[in-house]
Amino acid sequence: MDAEVTKSKLLGFGFELLENVDPNPENFVCAGIVHSKAVQVGVLLRLEPNMPAQCID
């Protein structure tokens, strides 16, 4: 999956991308707040793509 597509999907979920946080530039680090009826929860996300597992058609 292209990095720009991944970024747009993460932004679509309401996360804020945090640049230059992880030493590996291929990883995505995000922060956000999940709102429910009862509580708000802060979320930190680290997405580490597994490039060798991608299937190429």
Stockholm file with secondary structure:
# STOCKHOLM 1.0

chainA/1-57         MDAEVTKSKLLGFGFELLENVDPNPENFVCAGIVHSKAVQVGVLLRLEPNMPAQCID
#=GR chainA/1-57 SS CCHHHHHHHHHHTTCEECTTCSSSTTSEEEEEEEECSSCEEEEEEEECCCGGGCCCC
#=GC SS_cons        CCHHHHHHHHHHTTCEECTTCSSSTTSEEEEEEEECSSCEEEEEEEECCCGGGCCCC
//
